Amino acid sequence: MAKIILVASGKGGAGKSTVSALLGEALAFRKSTVLLLELDSGLRSLDVALGVSEHILFDMGDIIRGSCGIKDAVINCPFCPNLSLIAAAAKPVLVTEETIKMISRELGDYYEFIILDCPAGIGIELENAAKCADLGLVVATPDPSAIRGARSAGKLLENSGVKERRLVIERCPQKAKKLAPLKNLDEIIDGAELQLIGVIWEDPATRDSMDAGTPLDDTGINYETFRDLSERIRGRYIPLGFK
């Protein structure tokens, strides 16, 4: 049965979908089968990141309405055969705990990992996803409001029974002095009250790959970052470093 990984952020624009997509790619390129479930109804973006926008016939909304089977809504990534997506509904719709569990039951034997790309914030959608998750990744950028939002999201996950919760810092400058007004990474970790599992560097090429629907260049700075994050997800010890 698939391990279910929830990706959340207390504040919009923290890079949650970037982490969902590129973690999924990193796992899939290393021979794991991965399904991305996009839960941000009305605001989907993972279809762009995977280069499948023109191939969507059915989405999460169709599953909820019963107008297609679950497998009918699965889209395979053209550049990463082990990675698949069920795109978010085109119009706002509530994705319930029961819907997530239904999809997981039907498809869980086909995938090693199911990644839930949750809406930003700490609303009912995150609560529903949290009740289904084995691991919660909370994404924050290095700014005070995002850190505060990450702390709130982490507390919601804890109260919802997600025992394993970790912090991913997104768009982090490569030099510590550029963190100002923050002093160091420890200030982010302490503020979020979560254990760190990965640091994603600020890098225009990473955003370009998301916008173009292409994989990360294996010479780019975040290629190794996501590779290491995927290995930590698998349980391998990879030291965390900061330049």
Summary of the structure (lengths in Angstrom):
residues: 243
radius of gyration: 16.7
end to end distance: 38.2
largest distance: 53.2
contacts: 850
relative contact order: 0.19
helix: 42%
strand: 18%
